[in-house]
């Protein structure tokens, strides 16, 4: 998989503040580390920053559309993403 890029798109029900480094859940990057490092890195992928959508249980259509737009923008610009 060397030379390919990988990204984790995921959703959570909690507020973004619940996933700060000193919060009850811990940092989202740390939670996803077993995937981004152990699965992506060791198989040759370049692990890109994860796309996390927070508070999906409270999301309305506008929030959903904004998150989707942001994710598709990330994919459109993936060659420039590090």
Backbone torsions as a table, in degrees:
resi	resn	phi	psi	omega
1	UNK	NA	5.8	-178.3
2	UNK	-57.0	136.2	-179.7
3	UNK	90.3	-6.8	178.5
4	UNK	-99.4	156.3	179.6
5	UNK	-110.1	148.9	179.4
6	UNK	-134.4	144.3	179.9
7	UNK	-138.8	145.8	176.6
8	UNK	-104.2	111.0	169.1
9	UNK	-92.5	126.1	-177.9
10	UNK	-146.0	163.3	178.2
11	UNK	-128.3	150.8	174.2
12	UNK	-139.0	155.3	-180.0
13	UNK	-83.7	-21.3	-175.8
14	UNK	-81.0	160.7	175.6
15	UNK	-66.5	152.2	179.9
16	UNK	-56.8	-34.1	-179.8
17	UNK	-62.0	-23.8	178.9
18	UNK	-72.8	-9.6	-176.8
19	UNK	-120.0	25.1	172.3
20	UNK	-78.3	160.0	-176.5
21	UNK	-53.6	-33.5	-177.6
22	UNK	-106.1	18.9	-178.7
23	UNK	-88.5	178.3	-177.2
24	UNK	-64.5	-33.9	-178.8
25	UNK	-91.1	-20.0	-176.6
26	UNK	88.4	171.2	-177.1
27	UNK	-66.3	133.7	-179.2
28	UNK	-59.9	-38.9	178.0
29	UNK	-60.5	-37.8	178.0
30	UNK	-68.8	-37.8	178.9
31	UNK	-65.7	-34.6	-178.1
32	UNK	-91.6	-3.9	-177.5
33	UNK	-54.3	-42.0	178.9
34	UNK	-57.7	-28.9	177.7
35	UNK	-84.3	-52.0	-174.8
36	UNK	-64.7	-33.9	-178.8
37	UNK	-96.4	-57.1	-173.4
38	UNK	-68.5	-34.5	-179.0
39	UNK	-96.1	-47.7	-176.8
40	UNK	-75.4	-57.3	-174.1
41	UNK	-59.4	-48.2	-175.8
42	UNK	-69.6	-17.9	176.8
43	UNK	-98.2	4.3	173.0
44	UNK	102.9	-8.5	179.1
45	UNK	-69.3	152.5	166.5
46	UNK	-91.4	114.1	-177.8
47	UNK	-79.3	120.7	178.0
48	UNK	-92.8	162.2	177.0
49	UNK	-57.4	137.0	-179.1
50	UNK	-68.4	151.0	174.7
51	UNK	-103.5	108.9	-177.2
52	UNK	-113.3	128.9	174.2
53	UNK	-106.7	120.2	-176.8
54	UNK	-95.5	158.1	175.6
55	UNK	54.3	43.3	-178.9
56	UNK	-66.2	-24.0	178.7
57	UNK	-69.6	-16.1	178.5
58	UNK	-111.2	1.9	-173.6
59	UNK	-69.4	134.8	171.7
60	UNK	-101.2	-176.6	-176.3
61	UNK	-61.0	-38.8	179.8
62	UNK	-63.7	-44.8	178.4
63	UNK	-63.8	-41.3	178.1
64	UNK	-61.7	-46.3	-179.9
65	UNK	-63.5	-39.6	178.4
66	UNK	-64.2	-43.8	179.9
67	UNK	-65.6	-42.7	179.1
68	UNK	-62.9	-43.9	179.2
69	UNK	-61.5	-43.5	178.8
70	UNK	-62.3	-42.4	-179.5
71	UNK	-66.3	-45.0	178.9
72	UNK	-64.8	-33.0	175.1
73	UNK	-64.0	-41.1	176.4
74	UNK	-60.3	-45.1	-179.9
75	UNK	-66.1	-39.4	178.8
76	UNK	-62.9	-29.0	-177.5
77	UNK	-109.4	24.0	-172.7
78	UNK	-62.0	-29.0	-179.9
79	UNK	-68.6	-21.9	179.1
80	UNK	-99.8	-0.6	-177.2
81	UNK	-88.8	134.1	177.1
82	UNK	-128.6	NA	NA
